[in-house]
C-alpha cells in the first residue's frame, strides 16, 4: 500500500504533532509542516521518491534549527543498543548539508536541492509507486498519518545507507554546491600552462646580485600595457578563388571545359586556352621578432638600469609572449643579452658605458643588426633622450622604434608608442621600490627541476583532475600532475583504487598534458616534458636526475600534446614532419614514424585514463591548523581522529572547540609555539615535524572522509592503500656460460622482450634489470637466477634500507599520534 510510505514508528526520531499538521523531532523541534511536505513529495514524485526517513533527516538539517537538530540526531543515533547511523559518513553528510548556502534552504532553492541529491538515490521507490504517492499528496483530503507501527531498526539503517552513499558522492559543501549550480569549478575551467618564468624569477631573488631585479619583475609584467602576443599572417587560413588562369592542375579545371567534345577539349589544353581556377596563395611568414634595446649609458646607471632589466625579463618571460625575443645593451657598442640562465643575465649586468648617451650603439644596432620586421623597444632613463647626440640619432631612427619604455631613479615608468612617426603617451606606472625591495620573500624549498625528491613513506591518492598518465614498455605506470610532480603507481599489477601512487620527482618543468615516459633497452627511464609556448623539450634521466633541454622549431597554430617513445627515442608529429628526440644527441627530423604509430600510442594513453575519480576529496591548502579541546589535530574544518572502528580519518570538526592555534609561516606551512611544524604537500599528504629528535615525523594523507594510513619513517598503520613498501631491483653481476638459461630466467622475472634480453646478456657486462620488486619477489628472483649460474644481488629502489614496521592503529595512535599532539599542548 502506498500509505505505508508515511508510517510513523514508536520511539522514532520523528513523529506527527499539533493535530497531525507538523512533523517534529523527538526534542520537539519542527522538521517540516505536513502541507509543505505534500508539496515537496508531489514535486519529487516524477523521479522516484527516497525513503521518507532519509528525506526527513535532510529536511531537519536545512531548516532554521539545523544546528540544534543535528546535535540531537547525533545523540539519538547512539541511543540504546543500536546505532541509527552505523556508518559515520551518514552523519558527515548531514553535517555537510547543514552548512550549504542559505539560498538552498528555502523556497525553490530547497526543492532544487532535494530533487538534486535524491535523484536516482539508493533505495528510491519505483517510479509508478512514487507517482501514485505524489497524486495522493496532491489530494489535500488524503490524510498522511497512519497507525503508529512498532520500532523497526531496518527503516533507520536503510535511511543511513542512503545518506552514507550521498556522503561519498558529495564529500564537501563546495563540491555539492558546484554540482548543484551546474557550473564547473575554477580548477576545471582554467587551463594555465606552467612555464619556467617563476623558477627563473625566484632564482634571481635568491642571488644578492639580482635580487632587486627579481622583486620587480612580477609587478612590471602584470601592469605593463603592451601587446605581448602577436598573430602571424602565416597562421591565417588560405582564402578562396582569386582569379581564372590558363595554367594549373587538372583538378582546378573549370567544369565548363568538360562540356566540350573530346577533340575541342584536347585542343584547348594543347593551345593553353583551357581555363583553370587560381586559388589564393597563403601569406608568407613575417618572422617577426621583438627586440629590446637597453640603454646602459651613464645616465641610466643605478635604479633606471635595474628597472630596465626587470622590464626586459617581464616582457621576455611573459607567458603570453609568443614572439622570438632578443635583447641588446646599448652604449658605445652593442652587446647581446642572454636570458637562458641567471648566470647569463649576471654577465650582461656588467655592461656599462661612461658616455652621456647610447647614440653610437643605437646607430650600430640599426646598421648591423636590425631587420625590417623587428618590433623595436627602447628601454632607458628619460633624461638620456635629451642629449644632443642622442637627438641626432633619434631623428634618423625614431620611426623604426615601436615603443619607448622610459623610467627614472624613483620608480616611475612611462610608456610611449610610435604613432604616425610621433610618440604617443599610453601608460604611466609608479613602482613602490622601497616596499618591494624590503619585503621578505618565502621561496619554495625545492626549485631545481632535477632536485632529488626526498623519500616519503606514504603513498598518495589519484588526483581529482588535471593529470596525464603514461606507461613504459614494461608496464610501469607514471602520472604527471598539475602540481608538476611525477608519480608512479606503486604496483603496476594493481588497479588505481587498490594501491596508491609514489612521489618520484617534484617541481618539474612544463605542463601535465605534454609529457612522455620511456624505458630504454638497457633499463634507463627517461621523463620528457614539453612546454608548448616556448617549444622547450626537457628530458630528465630518473636514475641520476640529470637534465637536458632542447628546442623545437616554432610551428604556428600547432598545439599537439602527444609524444611517444620507441627504440630509445622520443617522437613528436607535426604538419611539417615528425621530430625525433634522442636524449643523448638532440633533435632531428625523421620519417620512421607513421600516423598509425601515434594513433596506437593515443589509444594506449586513453585506456590508461581512470574511469572514475571517487576516492575522497583531498585537502590542497592550509587555512587553519590547531589542537581541539579533545587533543586532536585540526586541519582547516576537519579533525584527525581514530574513530570507533579504529580507522584513522579526517572528520568534520563539528562543535569541538579549537583551544590552540598554530601561526601561518608560509602558504603551505604552520607552526605552533613550541616549534612543531605542519606542512602540506599538495600531492596529497600532511607532514608533522617536531623541532627536536624526541618524536619522529608523521606523514598523514590529506584525503577526507575515507579510512587513512599513517606513517613515520620507520612504522606504518592503517589503510594499506597508502603503504609505501620497500622496493628493490636486481643487479646482474656475472653470467655464466649458460646464457640461454639466463635469458629464460630474466624473461620470467621481467617484461622485457627476448631480443632486448639477448642483447643485454650478449654484452657480457654487469647491468641492472630496472624493475620494482618487494622483498619476497626479489628472493624468488635471486633463487631463479642463481639456479642457472647467474651471480646477482639486490639493490634498493627507495631511499631506505629496511621495511616499514606494520602496527595496529591503536598501538600507533598511543605510541606516536597521541604523544605528539600532547607535546604540542
ABEGO torsion letter per residue (X at the ends): XAAAAABBBBGBABBBBGGGABBBBAAGBBABBAAAAAAAAAAAAAAEBBBAAAAAAAAAAABAAAAAAAAAAAAAAABEABBABABAAAAAAAAAAAABBAAAABEAAAAAAAAAAABGBBGBBBAAAAAAAAAAAABAABBABBBBBBBBAAAAAAAAAAAAAAAAABABAAAAAAAAAGBBBAAAABBBBBBAAAAAAAAAAABAAAAAAAAAAAAAAAABBBBABBBBAAABBBBBBABBBABEBAAABBAAAAABBAAAAAAAAAAGABBBBBBBBBBBBAGBBBBBBBBABAAABEAAAAAAAAAAAAAAABAABABBBBBBBBBABBBBBBAABAAAAAAAAABBBABABAAAAAAAAAAAABBAABBBBBBBBAAAAABAAAAAAAAAAAAABABBBBBBAAGBBBBBBBBGGBBBBABBBBBBAAAAAABBBBBBABABAABBBBBBABBBBBBABGBBBBBBAAGBBBBBBAAGBBBBBABAABBAAABBBBBABBGBBEBAABBBBBBBAAGBBBBBBBBAAAGBBBBBBAAAGBBBBBBBBBBBGBABABBBBBGGBBBBBBAAEBBBBBAAAEBBBBAABBAAAAAAAAAAAAAABBABABBEBBBABBABBBBBAAGBBBBEABBBBBBAAGBBBBBBAEABBBABBBBBABAABBBBAAGBBBBBBAAGBBBBBBABAABBBBBBBABBGBBBBBBBAABBBEBAAABBBBBBBBBBABBBABAAAAAAAAAAABABBAAAAAAAAAAGBBBBAGBBBBAAAAAAAAAAAAAAGBBBBBBBABABABBBBBBBAAAAAAAAAAAAAAAAX
